[in-house]
Amino acid sequence: MNNSVVNTARLLAAGLRALLVLTVLTGIIYPLAVTGVAQALFHDKANGSEIKADGKVVGSSLIGQSYNLPLKKGQETPAPDLKWFQGRPQNGLGSNSVNTQYKLILSGATNRAGDNKDLIDWVTAAKAAVVKDNSTPGHPVKPSEVPADAVTSSGSGLDPDISPAYADLQVHRIADRNNLSAAQVQKLVDDHTTGRTLGFIGEPRVNVLELNIALKALLAKS
């Protein structure tokens, strides 16, 4: 009986020592080491890829934002503020995503097939809206010029980037709405176009938040 008690006590003591050691190693030392390495080598990414403007954090380069006018009485969704570059659809119109306002709590897609009537109707309406919103005197937009990312959201609904083609499509509208030359706005787009990762991964892209920050800075100077 005494031996049994002694053995049990030894096992409990060994278990407690193992628990303590593993807690210190995996709960304190390892997290601190990983955090230290991340902060030292990948400081920007470890902190959420923050984007700052005027000394304040205004968003993340990984998450899209809305550029809309205030919601008016009777509206279900706000109208886009057309003096700013617009991202991929996130208001349900032309969107294949369940995300409706870049809400981080909700991410995903409805996975509708290409021949789904609702999806076809959304894309058709979205294309018409893109043509109407971006046509300016002397520079009409043709439906055939509207790229796919202008009328469909990404799979997550949170994509912060658009294609250079969609950014170029918005140049004359942005110039017209902000009393800028098309050349000035096009230079902003060109300067903020990122190529394929490592030269072959993904597609060229333009981060809408970074582009609008640059546009705001240009407007402040003009």
N, CA, C and O of each residue as an XYZ file, in Angstrom:
888
protein
N       0.833     -1.207      0.000
C       0.000      0.000      0.000
C       0.860      1.245      0.000
O       0.599      2.194     -0.740
N       1.892      1.238      0.838
C       2.796      2.379      0.922
C       3.521      2.592     -0.406
O       3.690      3.717     -0.876
N       3.954      1.438     -1.009
C       4.634      1.553     -2.301
C       3.714      2.132     -3.365
O       4.142      2.919     -4.210
N       2.453      1.738     -3.315
C       1.491      2.259     -4.283
C       1.321      3.766     -4.138
O       1.277      4.483     -5.137
N       1.227      4.244     -2.917
C       1.080      5.690     -2.663
C       2.316      6.436     -3.130
O       2.231      7.497     -3.748
N       3.479      5.849     -2.816
C       4.737      6.491     -3.213
C       4.845      6.577     -4.730
O       5.234      7.616     -5.264
N       4.503      5.491     -5.432
C       4.567      5.486     -6.895
C       3.602      6.489     -7.504
O       3.931      7.180     -8.469
N       2.400      6.560     -6.926
C       1.415      7.527     -7.415
C       1.912      8.957     -7.243
O       1.758      9.800     -8.127
N       2.518      9.209     -6.071
C       3.053     10.548     -5.802
C       4.162     10.895     -6.782
O       4.257     12.026     -7.260
N       5.007      9.893     -7.077
C       6.098     10.120     -8.021
C       5.548     10.445     -9.424
O       6.034     11.350    -10.104
N       4.532      9.687     -9.831
C       3.934      9.928    -11.141
C       3.286     11.309    -11.222
O       3.409     12.012    -12.224
N       2.592     11.682    -10.141
C       1.968     13.006    -10.113
C       3.025     14.105    -10.164
O       2.866     15.102    -10.868
N       4.097     13.912     -9.415
C       5.172     14.903     -9.398
C       5.816     15.015    -10.783
O       6.084     16.117    -11.262
N       6.062     13.862    -11.421
C       6.650     13.875    -12.755
C       5.725     14.552    -13.757
O       6.175     15.310    -14.616
N       4.416     14.270    -13.639
C       3.453     14.894    -14.531
C       3.394     16.400    -14.348
O       3.314     17.151    -15.319
N       3.435     16.835    -13.092
C       3.405     18.270    -12.812
C       4.660     18.958    -13.331
O       4.590     20.068    -13.858
N       5.829     18.290    -13.181
C       7.076     18.868    -13.698
C       7.031     18.979    -15.227
O       7.449     19.981    -15.808
N       6.508     17.914    -15.861
C       6.396     17.952    -17.321
C       5.439     19.060    -17.762
O       5.706     19.770    -18.732
N       4.319     19.204    -17.042
C       3.353     20.246    -17.357
C       3.987     21.621    -17.229
O       3.794     22.484    -18.086
N       4.743     21.823    -16.159
C       5.389     23.111    -15.925
C       6.419     23.417    -17.010
O       6.461     24.521    -17.552
N       7.254     22.410    -17.320
C       8.298     22.625    -18.323
C       7.681     22.908    -19.696
O       8.094     23.842    -20.383
N       6.697     22.102    -20.091
C       6.068     22.295    -21.397
C       5.302     23.617    -21.477
O       5.252     24.255    -22.528
N       4.702     24.020    -20.341
C       4.004     25.308    -20.313
C       4.972     26.448    -20.550
O       4.686     27.369    -21.315
N       6.121     26.385    -19.891
C       7.132     27.434    -20.058
C       7.679     27.430    -21.491
O       7.844     28.481    -22.109
N       7.960     26.210    -22.011
C       8.548     26.110    -23.346
C       7.570     26.527    -24.447
O       7.889     27.374    -25.281
N       6.381     25.926    -24.440
C       5.433     26.156    -25.534
C       4.501     27.337    -25.306
O       3.950     27.894    -26.256
N       4.326     27.720    -24.035
C       3.408     28.812    -23.733
C       4.079     30.152    -23.541
O       3.423     31.192    -23.611
N       5.391     30.143    -23.297
C       6.095     31.406    -23.038
C       7.299     31.574    -23.979
O       7.351     32.518    -24.767
N       8.253     30.659    -23.887
C       9.494     30.814    -24.643
C       9.252     30.771    -26.151
O       9.713     31.645    -26.885
N       8.515     29.734    -26.616
C       8.290     29.600    -28.058
C       7.507     30.783    -28.635
O       7.934     31.342    -29.644
N       6.366     31.193    -28.032
C       5.652     32.360    -28.577
C       6.504     33.619    -28.591
O       6.452     34.395    -29.545
N       7.297     33.829    -27.524
C       8.158     35.014    -27.491
C       9.217     34.951    -28.583
O       9.530     35.965    -29.207
N       9.766     33.765    -28.813
C      10.786     33.610    -29.852
C      10.205     33.865    -31.236
O      10.801     34.575    -32.047
N       9.039     33.285    -31.502
C       8.398     33.471    -32.808
C       8.012     34.931    -33.008
O       8.213     35.490    -34.087
N       7.460     35.545    -31.972
C       7.083     36.964    -32.058
C       8.302     37.832    -32.296
O       8.262     38.762    -33.101
N       9.400     37.526    -31.589
C      10.626     38.300    -31.767
C      11.175     38.200    -33.177
O      11.574     39.204    -33.767
N      11.198     36.977    -33.723
C      11.690     36.775    -35.093
C      10.782     37.495    -36.088
O      11.258     38.141    -37.021
N       9.468     37.377    -35.879
C       8.519     38.024    -36.792
C       8.674     39.540    -36.773
O       8.657     40.188    -37.820
N       8.824     40.098    -35.579
C       8.974     41.549    -35.468
C      10.299     42.027    -36.053
O      10.382     43.118    -36.618
N      11.335     41.198    -35.911
C      12.654     41.587    -36.405
C      12.763     41.463    -37.923
O      13.338     42.329    -38.582
N      12.210     40.382    -38.472
C      12.395     40.108    -39.898
C      11.196     40.473    -40.767
O      11.358     40.804    -41.942
N       9.983     40.413    -40.189
C       8.768     40.679    -40.974
C       7.857     41.643    -40.211
O       6.671     41.371    -40.021
N       8.414     42.754    -39.783
C       7.680     43.677    -38.910
C       6.354     44.125    -39.519
O       5.327     44.117    -38.841
N       6.370     44.513    -40.792
C       5.162     45.029    -41.432
C       4.082     43.960    -41.514
O       2.935     44.208    -41.142
N       4.437     42.775    -41.999
C       3.460     41.709    -42.150
C       2.961     41.197    -40.806
O       1.783     40.870    -40.663
N       3.854     41.125    -39.819
C       3.465     40.625    -38.501
C       2.442     41.530    -37.827
O       1.674     41.076    -36.978
N       2.427     42.791    -38.194
C       1.508     43.754    -37.589
C       0.282     44.022    -38.452
O      -0.406     45.024    -38.257
N       0.000     43.128    -39.412
C      -1.229     43.244    -40.184
C      -1.106     43.993    -41.487
O      -2.119     44.379    -42.070
N       0.120     44.213    -41.967
C       0.328     44.929    -43.240
C      -0.429     46.258    -43.241
O      -1.177     46.566    -44.169
N      -0.217     47.034    -42.178
C      -0.938     48.295    -42.012
C      -0.513     49.326    -43.055
O       0.644     49.378    -43.471
N      -1.481     50.141    -43.464
C      -1.223     51.274    -44.347
C      -1.500     52.540    -43.562
O      -2.556     52.680    -42.945
N      -0.551     53.459    -43.586
C      -0.691     54.709    -42.840
C      -0.810     55.895    -43.792
O      -0.230     55.904    -44.877
N      -1.570     56.884    -43.361
C      -1.701     58.141    -44.094
C      -1.823     59.256    -43.065
O      -2.611     59.162    -42.125
N      -1.043     60.302    -43.250
C      -1.029     61.421    -42.300
C      -0.713     60.947    -40.881
O      -1.235     61.480    -39.902
N       0.150     59.939    -40.791
C       0.580     59.456    -39.484
C      -0.408     58.547    -38.785
O      -0.172     58.158    -37.641
N      -1.518     58.193    -39.441
C      -2.522     57.333    -38.832
C      -2.724     56.076    -39.656
O      -2.589     56.093    -40.880
N      -3.048     54.988    -38.976
C      -3.354     53.745    -39.671
C      -4.745     53.869    -40.292
O      -5.722     54.122    -39.587
N      -4.832     53.691    -41.598
C      -6.115     53.850    -42.285
C      -6.635     52.536    -42.851
O      -7.728     52.498    -43.418
N      -5.875     51.468    -42.706
C      -6.336     50.179    -43.207
C      -5.196     49.208    -43.364
O      -4.080     49.444    -42.902
N      -5.495     48.123    -44.019
C      -4.507     47.083    -44.291
C      -4.419     46.863    -45.793
O      -5.415     46.968    -46.509
N      -3.215     46.556    -46.259
C      -3.041     46.293    -47.687
C      -3.666     44.968    -48.098
O      -3.709     44.640    -49.283
N      -4.156     44.199    -47.111
C      -4.716     42.881    -47.387
C      -6.239     42.866    -47.428
O      -6.836     41.878    -47.857
N      -6.883     43.966    -46.981
C      -8.342     44.001    -46.862
C      -8.902     45.200    -47.616
O      -8.434     46.325    -47.440
N      -9.901     44.957    -48.452
C     -10.511     46.038    -49.215
C     -11.380     46.946    -48.357
O     -11.775     46.589    -47.246
N     -11.668     48.115    -48.888
C     -12.531     49.072    -48.204
C     -13.575     49.611    -49.180
O     -13.394     49.571    -50.396
N     -14.658     50.108    -48.621
C     -15.707     50.733    -49.434
C     -15.442     52.222    -49.581
O     -14.926     52.865    -48.667
N     -15.794     52.760    -50.728
C     -15.731     54.207    -50.961
C     -17.107     54.634    -51.438
O     -17.356     54.776    -52.635
N     -17.997     54.835    -50.469
C     -19.390     55.107    -50.766
C     -19.834     56.448    -50.205
O     -19.208     56.999    -49.300
N     -20.913     56.955    -50.752
C     -21.562     58.143    -50.208
C     -22.381     57.732    -48.988
O     -22.715     56.555    -48.844
N     -22.710     58.673    -48.111
C     -23.554     58.334    -46.962
C     -24.877     57.711    -47.418
O     -25.443     58.105    -48.438
N     -25.348     56.757    -46.663
C     -26.601     56.074    -46.995
C     -27.773     57.041    -46.865
O     -27.956     57.673    -45.825
N     -28.557     57.147    -47.923
C     -29.711     58.040    -47.914
C     -30.958     57.290    -47.478
O     -31.018     56.062    -47.544
N     -31.944     58.042    -47.034
C     -33.192     57.451    -46.591
C     -33.846     56.694    -47.743
O     -33.992     57.223    -48.845
N     -34.230     55.473    -47.478
C     -34.874     54.657    -48.487
C     -33.918     53.773    -49.272
O     -34.354     52.879    -49.997
N     -32.614     54.014    -49.135
C     -31.631     53.188    -49.825
C     -31.301     51.942    -49.013
O     -31.181     51.998    -47.789
N     -31.159     50.825    -49.705
C     -30.716     49.605    -49.035
C     -29.199     49.519    -48.995
O     -28.621     49.005    -48.038
N     -28.564     50.022    -50.034
C     -27.104     50.057    -50.090
C     -26.669     51.448    -50.533
O     -27.342     52.059    -51.364
N     -25.568     51.963    -50.006
C     -25.116     53.303    -50.382
C     -24.585     53.334    -51.803
O     -24.107     52.324    -52.319
N     -24.670     54.498    -52.435
C     -24.144     54.673    -53.786
C     -22.636     54.891    -53.708
O     -22.145     55.444    -52.724
N     -21.898     54.468    -54.724
C     -20.445     54.680    -54.699
C     -20.091     56.151    -54.806
O     -20.768     56.907    -55.503
N     -19.038     56.556    -54.122
C     -18.522     57.922    -54.234
C     -17.569     57.933    -55.424
O     -16.438     57.458    -55.327
N     -18.024     58.466    -56.526
C     -17.320     58.307    -57.793
C     -16.112     59.217    -57.961
O     -15.475     59.207    -59.015
N     -15.785     60.006    -56.938
C     -14.545     60.787    -57.034
C     -13.339     59.950    -56.615
O     -12.194     60.384    -56.738
N     -13.614     58.741    -56.116
C     -12.552     57.826    -55.702
C     -12.550     56.582    -56.581
O     -13.574     56.202    -57.149
N     -11.389     55.961    -56.682
C     -11.320     54.677    -57.372
C     -12.150     53.660    -56.596
O     -12.120     53.626    -55.365
N     -12.872     52.853    -57.314
C     -13.730     51.837    -56.714
C     -13.086     50.459    -56.818
O     -12.418     50.147    -57.804
N     -13.294     49.642    -55.794
C     -12.774     48.287    -55.803
C     -13.756     47.333    -56.452
O     -14.684     47.745    -57.149
N     -13.538     46.073    -56.214
C     -14.444     45.061    -56.762
C     -15.808     45.173    -56.089
O     -15.887     45.660    -54.962
N     -16.866     44.745    -56.732
C     -18.215     44.867    -56.152
C     -18.300     44.232    -54.771
O     -17.780     43.140    -54.545
N     -18.960     44.927    -53.851
C     -19.165     44.385    -52.508
C     -20.519     44.806    -51.960
O     -20.730     44.806    -50.747
N     -21.446     45.168    -52.860
C     -22.784     45.565    -52.398
C     -23.873     44.634    -52.902
O     -25.057     44.971    -52.876
N     -23.453     43.443    -53.367
C     -24.451     42.486    -53.849
C     -24.722     42.604    -55.335
O     -25.137     41.631    -55.963
N     -24.495     43.778    -55.911
C     -24.746     43.979    -57.335
C     -23.580     43.423    -58.143
O     -22.464     43.939    -58.083
N     -23.851     42.382    -58.885
C     -22.801     41.795    -59.687
C     -21.800     41.004    -58.869
O     -20.723     40.676    -59.367
N     -22.125     40.694    -57.638
C     -21.159     40.020    -56.773
C     -21.481     38.544    -56.640
O     -22.639     38.157    -56.489
N     -20.422     37.713    -56.699
C     -20.625     36.290    -56.468
C     -20.229     35.922    -55.045
O     -20.036     34.749    -54.725
N     -20.110     36.936    -54.198
C     -19.690     36.715    -52.824
C     -20.845     36.950    -51.870
O     -21.759     37.720    -52.164
N     -20.800     36.282    -50.725
C     -21.821     36.523    -49.716
C     -21.480     37.759    -48.894
O     -22.313     38.241    -48.125
N     -20.257     38.277    -49.050
C     -19.873     39.480    -48.319
C     -20.572     40.685    -48.937
O     -20.629     40.807    -50.160
N     -21.101     41.572    -48.106
C     -21.860     42.696    -48.639
C     -21.209     44.058    -48.425
O     -21.486     44.981    -49.190
N     -20.367     44.217    -47.432
C     -19.749     45.515    -47.187
C     -18.319     45.377    -46.665
O     -17.927     46.108    -45.756
N     -17.550     44.472    -47.212
C     -16.186     44.233    -46.729
C     -16.172     43.989    -45.224
O     -15.243     44.413    -44.536
N     -17.196     43.308    -44.707
C     -17.246     43.016    -43.278
C     -16.349     41.823    -42.977
O     -16.525     40.741    -43.536
N     -15.385     42.037    -42.085
C     -14.401     40.994    -41.828
C     -15.010     39.768    -41.178
O     -14.430     38.684    -41.233
N     -16.175     39.927    -40.562
C     -16.793     38.781    -39.884
C     -17.396     37.814    -40.898
O     -17.744     36.685    -40.554
N     -17.520     38.260    -42.149
C     -18.175     37.437    -43.162
C     -17.310     37.374    -44.406
O     -17.022     38.402    -45.018
N     -16.900     36.188    -44.779
C     -16.068     36.027    -45.951
C     -16.412     34.720    -46.651
O     -16.537     33.676    -46.011
N     -16.565     34.786    -47.959
C     -16.886     33.577    -48.696
C     -17.645     33.888    -49.965
O     -17.910     35.051    -50.270
N     -17.989     32.869    -50.693
C     -18.696     33.038    -51.963
C     -19.942     32.167    -51.995
O     -20.048     31.188    -51.257
N     -20.881     32.533    -52.857
C     -22.111     31.759    -52.980
C     -21.936     30.568    -53.916
O     -22.775     29.668    -53.953
N     -20.830     30.571    -54.677
C     -20.520     29.459    -55.589
C     -21.613     29.221    -56.619
O     -21.886     28.077    -56.983
N     -22.238     30.290    -57.089
C     -23.239     30.145    -58.150
C     -22.554     29.759    -59.463
O     -21.460     30.236    -59.762
N     -23.193     28.908    -60.231
C     -22.649     28.476    -61.517
C     -22.721     29.614    -62.531
O     -23.486     30.564    -62.361
N     -21.920     29.509    -63.582
C     -21.883     30.564    -64.589
C     -23.195     30.765    -65.313
O     -23.441     31.843    -65.854
N     -24.050     29.742    -65.337
C     -25.344     29.881    -66.010
C     -26.483     30.172    -65.035
O     -27.653     30.116    -65.415
N     -26.150     30.484    -63.781
C     -27.180     30.812    -62.800
C     -27.842     32.141    -63.159
O     -27.149     33.129    -63.404
N     -29.152     32.176    -63.191
C     -29.868     33.376    -63.632
C     -29.588     34.577    -62.736
O     -29.391     35.687    -63.231
N     -29.570     34.362    -61.420
C     -29.298     35.479    -60.510
C     -27.929     36.086    -60.796
O     -27.775     37.306    -60.862
N     -26.939     35.212    -60.964
C     -25.589     35.702    -61.219
C     -25.532     36.450    -62.550
O     -24.902     37.503    -62.646
N     -26.184     35.913    -63.562
C     -26.204     36.580    -64.866
C     -26.857     37.949    -64.763
O     -26.370     38.923    -65.338
N     -27.963     38.020    -64.026
C     -28.654     39.305    -63.850
C     -27.779     40.300    -63.094
O     -27.729     41.479    -63.445
N     -27.087     39.826    -62.053
C     -26.195     40.701    -61.280
C     -25.084     41.268    -62.163
O     -24.817     42.470    -62.162
N     -24.448     40.375    -62.911
C     -23.326     40.802    -63.750
C     -23.801     41.766    -64.832
O     -23.125     42.754    -65.119
N     -24.948     41.491    -65.430
C     -25.495     42.370    -66.467
C     -25.778     43.755    -65.909
O     -25.438     44.762    -66.530
N     -26.405     43.806    -64.731
C     -26.711     45.092    -64.102
C     -25.442     45.812    -63.686
O     -25.331     47.027    -63.844
N     -24.483     45.065    -63.154
C     -23.227     45.667    -62.720
C     -22.462     46.242    -63.900
O     -21.877     47.320    -63.795
N     -22.462     45.531    -65.020
C     -21.760     46.018    -66.215
C     -22.392     47.312    -66.717
O     -21.688     48.244    -67.105
N     -23.711     47.363    -66.708
C     -24.404     48.580    -67.133
C     -24.050     49.754    -66.219
O     -23.867     50.880    -66.682
N     -23.956     49.476    -64.909
C     -23.616     50.530    -63.961
C     -22.182     51.013    -64.166
O     -21.915     52.212    -64.088
N     -21.267     50.096    -64.425
C     -19.869     50.467    -64.665
C     -19.756     51.328    -65.920
O     -19.032     52.324    -65.930
N     -20.466     50.950    -66.969
C     -20.447     51.723    -68.212
C     -20.992     53.129    -67.968
O     -20.399     54.115    -68.408
N     -22.116     53.218    -67.268
C     -22.735     54.520    -66.998
C     -21.852     55.388    -66.118
O     -21.643     56.563    -66.418
N     -21.330     54.820    -65.031
C     -20.556     55.609    -64.076
C     -19.232     56.096    -64.650
O     -18.759     57.170    -64.278
N     -18.630     55.331    -65.544
C     -17.282     55.659    -66.004
C     -17.232     56.323    -67.374
O     -16.157     56.706    -67.835
N     -18.371     56.462    -68.024
C     -18.404     57.173    -69.299
C     -18.379     58.677    -69.039
O     -19.173     59.195    -68.253
N     -17.473     59.362    -69.697
C     -17.354     60.810    -69.569
C     -17.444     61.426    -70.960
O     -17.256     60.723    -71.953
N     -17.727     62.728    -71.051
C     -17.799     63.370    -72.368
C     -16.515     63.144    -73.163
O     -15.421     63.487    -72.715
N     -16.666     62.573    -74.324
C     -15.507     62.310    -75.169
C     -14.832     60.983    -74.911
O     -13.966     60.564    -75.679
N     -15.228     60.302    -73.816
C     -14.610     59.015    -73.491
C     -15.686     58.023    -73.019
O     -15.723     57.656    -71.844
N     -16.544     57.600    -73.926
C     -17.557     56.611    -73.553
C     -16.921     55.248    -73.306
O     -15.922     54.893    -73.932
N     -17.511     54.494    -72.392
C     -17.034     53.144    -72.091
C     -17.951     52.135    -72.756
O     -19.174     52.222    -72.637
N     -17.364     51.185    -73.452
C     -18.142     50.138    -74.098
C     -18.279     48.937    -73.169
O     -17.357     48.648    -72.405
N     -19.395     48.241    -73.216
C     -19.560     47.045    -72.381
C     -18.430     46.036    -72.568
O     -18.043     45.352    -71.620
N     -17.907     45.943    -73.774
C     -16.826     44.989    -74.046
C     -15.524     45.375    -73.358
O     -14.612     44.555    -73.250
N     -15.430     46.623    -72.890
C     -14.209     47.096    -72.234
C     -14.225     46.839    -70.730
O     -13.213     47.040    -70.058
N     -15.354     46.400    -70.202
C     -15.488     46.193    -68.755
C     -14.830     44.863    -68.369
O     -15.265     43.810    -68.835
N     -13.799     44.890    -67.534
C     -13.137     43.640    -67.133
C     -13.954     42.863    -66.111
O     -14.851     43.413    -65.472
N     -13.644     41.602    -65.965
C     -14.427     40.723    -65.089
C     -14.425     41.190    -63.641
O     -15.441     41.074    -62.957
N     -13.291     41.720    -63.158
C     -13.228     42.098    -61.742
C     -14.026     43.364    -61.441
O     -14.194     43.727    -60.277
N     -14.518     44.038    -62.481
C     -15.372     45.206    -62.261
C     -16.797     44.816    -61.934
O     -17.564     45.630    -61.420
N     -17.162     43.564    -62.231
C     -18.555     43.133    -62.054
C     -18.704     41.902    -61.173
O     -19.823     41.439    -60.956
N     -17.613     41.365    -60.666
C     -17.686     40.226    -59.747
C     -16.725     40.453    -58.597
O     -15.662     41.047    -58.776
N     -17.095     39.985    -57.428
C     -16.196     40.094    -56.288
C     -15.233     38.918    -56.302
O     -15.392     37.978    -57.082
N     -14.241     38.980    -55.437
C     -13.333     37.852    -55.285
C     -14.035     36.751    -54.495
O     -15.137     36.953    -53.984
N     -13.402     35.603    -54.399
C     -14.011     34.502    -53.661
C     -14.256     34.832    -52.204
O     -15.232     34.366    -51.616
N     -13.372     35.637    -51.609
C     -13.536     36.009    -50.199
C     -14.433     37.224    -50.038
O     -15.020     37.423    -48.974
N     -14.546     38.046    -51.087
C     -15.282     39.298    -50.969
C     -14.480     40.384    -50.290
O     -15.002     41.472    -50.047
N     -13.212     40.115    -49.974
C     -12.384     41.064    -49.225
C     -11.177     41.540    -50.022
O     -10.327     42.245    -49.478
N     -11.081     41.178    -51.285
C      -9.908     41.478    -52.090
C      -9.659     42.987    -52.153
O     -10.557     43.737    -52.537
N      -8.455     43.449    -51.782
C      -8.160     44.883    -51.807
C      -7.676     45.382    -53.158
O      -7.516     46.587    -53.353
N      -7.439     44.461    -54.100
C      -6.821     44.823    -55.370
C      -7.808     44.745    -56.534
O      -8.798     44.014    -56.496
N      -7.501     45.516    -57.557
C      -8.216     45.416    -58.825
C      -7.192     45.251    -59.935
O      -5.998     45.465    -59.723
N      -7.651     44.876    -61.104
C      -6.746     44.715    -62.237
C      -6.359     46.087    -62.787
O      -7.114     47.049    -62.640
N      -5.184     46.183    -63.421
C      -4.831     47.449    -64.075
C      -5.874     47.879    -65.099
O      -6.093     49.073    -65.299
N      -6.519     46.910    -65.748
C      -7.547     47.245    -66.745
C      -8.721     47.973    -66.097
O      -9.246     48.929    -66.667
N      -9.140     47.525    -64.900
C     -10.249     48.190    -64.222
C      -9.821     49.559    -63.700
O     -10.606     50.506    -63.726
N      -8.586     49.667    -63.228
C      -8.090     50.970    -62.781
C      -8.028     51.949    -63.962
O      -8.429     53.106    -63.837
N      -7.521     51.472    -65.113
C      -7.445     52.331    -66.306
C      -8.833     52.784    -66.738
O      -9.008     53.917    -67.188
N      -9.814     51.908    -66.604
C     -11.180     52.235    -67.000
C     -11.735     53.413    -66.202
O     -12.592     54.147    -66.695
N     -11.253     53.596    -64.977
C     -11.766     54.635    -64.088
C     -11.015     55.966    -64.201
O     -11.414     56.961    -63.596
N      -9.931     55.979    -64.974
C      -9.054     57.157    -65.030
C      -9.796     58.422    -65.443
O      -9.678     59.447    -64.773
N     -10.560     58.370    -66.537
C     -11.215     59.587    -67.028
C     -12.305     60.062    -66.065
O     -12.505     61.265    -65.900
N     -13.005     59.125    -65.432
C     -14.002     59.544    -64.426
C     -13.335     60.247    -63.263
O     -13.796     61.302    -62.826
N     -12.257     59.676    -62.759
C     -11.540     60.278    -61.627
C     -11.027     61.666    -62.006
O     -11.148     62.613    -61.229
N     -10.458     61.778    -63.196
C      -9.942     63.063    -63.650
C     -11.065     64.092    -63.759
O     -10.910     65.239    -63.341
N     -12.198     63.669    -64.326
C     -13.332     64.568    -64.515
C     -13.929     65.005    -63.188
O     -14.266     66.177    -63.022
N     -14.065     64.098    -62.253
C     -14.692     64.411    -60.962
C     -13.802     65.258    -60.062
O     -14.301     65.960    -59.182
N     -12.497     65.201    -60.269
C     -11.568     65.900    -59.378
C     -10.809     67.038    -60.058
O      -9.855     67.579    -59.499
N     -11.244     67.397    -61.273
C     -10.599     68.488    -62.017
C      -9.098     68.257    -62.186
O      -8.287     69.164    -61.999
N      -8.754     67.033    -62.540
C      -7.371     66.674    -62.815
C      -7.259     66.285    -64.285
O      -8.265     66.040    -64.951
N      -6.038     66.233    -64.779
C      -5.846     65.754    -66.137
C      -5.807     64.232    -66.131
O      -5.422     63.612    -65.139
N      -6.205     63.645    -67.238
C      -6.171     62.195    -67.344
C      -4.741     61.676    -67.217
O      -4.515     60.584    -66.696
N      -3.783     62.460    -67.691
C      -2.379     62.056    -67.605
C      -1.926     61.964    -66.146
O      -1.187     61.049    -65.783
N      -2.365     62.907    -65.312
C      -2.007     62.878    -63.893
C      -2.557     61.619    -63.215
O      -1.858     60.951    -62.454
N      -3.809     61.317    -63.507
C      -4.443     60.168    -62.873
C      -3.843     58.867    -63.404
O      -3.627     57.922    -62.645
N      -3.576     58.824    -64.699
C      -2.974     57.614    -65.272
C      -1.609     57.343    -64.673
O      -1.240     56.187    -64.464
N      -0.856     58.394    -64.396
C       0.458     58.216    -63.767
C       0.315     57.603    -62.381
O       1.129     56.770    -61.980
N      -0.720     58.013    -61.648
C      -0.965     57.413    -60.329
C      -1.202     55.912    -60.469
O      -0.651     55.111    -59.714
N      -2.027     55.547    -61.444
C      -2.324     54.127    -61.657
C      -1.055     53.366    -62.017
O      -0.783     52.300    -61.464
N      -0.286     53.916    -62.940
C       0.947     53.248    -63.370
C       1.929     53.095    -62.209
O       2.587     52.064    -62.075
N       2.021     54.128    -61.374
C       2.967     54.095    -60.251
C       2.547     53.090    -59.177
O       3.385     52.616    -58.409
N       1.257     52.767    -59.123
C       0.763     51.867    -58.077
C       0.335     50.503    -58.625
O      -0.406     49.764    -57.977
N       0.807     50.189    -59.814
C       0.558     48.872    -60.389
C       1.685     47.924    -59.998
O       2.857     48.198    -60.260
N       1.328     46.824    -59.379
C       2.297     45.814    -58.957
C       2.258     44.639    -59.913
O       1.182     44.159    -60.269
N       3.428     44.172    -60.329
C       3.501     43.055    -61.261
C       3.283     41.723    -60.573
O       2.999     41.673    -59.377
N       3.413     40.658    -61.322
C       3.262     39.314    -60.777
C       4.312     39.052    -59.705
O       5.464     39.461    -59.845
N       3.914     38.373    -58.641
C       4.840     38.016    -57.579
C       5.936     37.111    -58.134
O       5.652     36.095    -58.769
N       7.187     37.489    -57.889
C       8.355     36.751    -58.389
C       8.359     36.644    -59.913
O       9.075     35.824    -60.489
N       7.559     37.473    -60.546
C       7.557     37.507    -61.994
C       6.653     36.508    -62.680
O       6.480     36.572    -63.897
N       6.062     35.570    -61.920
C       5.227     34.560    -62.580
C       4.025     34.115    -61.753
O       3.189     33.364    -62.255
N       3.916     34.553    -60.506
C       2.800     34.132    -59.658
C       1.708     35.199    -59.652
O       1.984     36.374    -59.413
N       0.476     34.788    -59.916
C      -0.649     35.709    -59.883
C      -0.711     36.601    -61.107
O      -0.144     36.290    -62.155
N      -1.418     37.727    -60.953
C      -1.613     38.680    -62.042
C      -1.214     40.080    -61.582
O      -1.186     40.342    -60.380
N      -0.903     40.983    -62.513
C      -0.660     42.382    -62.128
C      -1.877     42.940    -61.399
O      -3.007     42.552    -61.694
N      -1.660     43.831    -60.466
C      -2.750     44.307    -59.622
C      -2.487     45.729    -59.132
O      -1.358     46.220    -59.149
N      -3.561     46.366    -58.697
C      -3.486     47.715    -58.155
C      -4.230     47.715    -56.819
O      -5.398     47.330    -56.759
N      -3.565     48.140    -55.758
C      -4.204     48.218    -54.450
C      -5.033     49.498    -54.383
O      -4.491     50.599    -54.487
N      -6.331     49.355    -54.213
C      -7.244     50.500    -54.293
C      -7.017     51.491    -53.153
O      -7.059     52.701    -53.374
N      -6.780     51.002    -51.950
C      -6.562     51.904    -50.821
C      -5.305     52.743    -51.036
O      -5.329     53.958    -50.842
N      -4.218     52.108    -51.430
C      -2.974     52.845    -51.665
C      -3.148     53.847    -52.798
O      -2.619     54.957    -52.739
N      -3.890     53.453    -53.832
C      -4.128     54.352    -54.958
C      -4.952     55.559    -54.530
O      -4.654     56.680    -54.943
N      -5.972     55.358    -53.719
C      -6.800     56.479    -53.272
C      -6.056     57.388    -52.300
O      -6.316     58.591    -52.261
N      -5.142     56.837    -51.523
C      -4.309     57.667    -50.656
C      -3.432     58.584    -51.508
O      -3.276     59.770    -51.214
N      -2.865     58.012    -52.568
C      -2.037     58.818    -53.479
C      -2.886     59.872    -54.187
O      -2.426     60.992    -54.411
N      -4.120     59.518    -54.540
C      -5.026     60.477    -55.171
C      -5.348     61.609    -54.208
O      -5.370     62.772    -54.611
N      -5.594     61.292    -52.961
C      -5.880     62.325    -51.963
C      -4.700     63.260    -51.802
O      -4.885     64.471    -51.679
N      -3.484     62.719    -51.800
C      -2.290     63.541    -51.679
C      -2.131     64.461    -52.891
O      -1.736     65.617    -52.747
N      -2.439     63.946    -54.079
C      -2.359     64.759    -55.289
C      -3.381     65.882    -55.255
O      -3.084     67.005    -55.661
N      -4.579     65.589    -54.776
C      -5.619     66.628    -54.690
C      -5.240     67.714    -53.690
O      -5.580     68.883    -53.874
N      -4.538     67.325    -52.634
C      -4.122     68.303    -51.625
C      -3.096     69.286    -52.203
O      -3.001     70.429    -51.755
N      -2.339     68.834    -53.191
C      -1.313     69.691    -53.793
C      -1.876     70.578    -54.889
O      -1.312     71.627    -55.199
N      -2.992     70.156    -55.475
C      -3.538     70.889    -56.631
C      -4.460     72.023    -56.199
O      -5.001     72.735    -57.046
